[in-house]
Amino acid sequence: MTYARRTDANHKDITKVFRDAGAYVIDLSRVGKGCPDLCIGYGGLTVLVEIKSSEKAKYTEDQEFFLQQRHLYRDQNIVHR
């Protein structure tokens, strides 16, 4: 099955905010399979970020599965809208 490789409308703006703050940002949005959109390194922390364009935006089935597995690793992940 193939999926459209599109990003949310606010993807570039959010990425720029993190980079302007001095964070190291890896764009993972093209990975697919539920992988979060960004990997952010800042102040000795690594954070995975899923970008959603609004409060009403829904997770894909793969994204839901990924979020359910977060207890298996110690890094943090957040949703940025």
RAKA-V268435 format. One record per backbone hydrogen bond with DSSP energy under -0.5 kcal/mol. NH is the residue of the N-H (numbers start at 1). CO is the residue of the C=O. Records with the same first field share a line. If there is no record, write none. Layout:
BEGIN
NH: CO / CO
END
This chain:
BEGIN
6: 4
11: 8
14: 10
15: 11
16: 12
17: 13
18: 14
19: 15
20: 16
21: 17
22: 19
23: 18
24: 41
25: 23
26: 39
27: 25
28: 26 / 37
29: 37
31: 28
32: 28
35: 32
37: 49
38: 49
39: 26
40: 38 / 47
41: 24
42: 40 / 45
45: 42
47: 40
48: 76
49: 38
50: 78
51: 49
52: 80
57: 54
64: 60
65: 61
66: 62
67: 63
68: 64
69: 65 / 66
70: 67
72: 69
73: 70
76: 46
78: 48
80: 50 / 78
81: 79
END
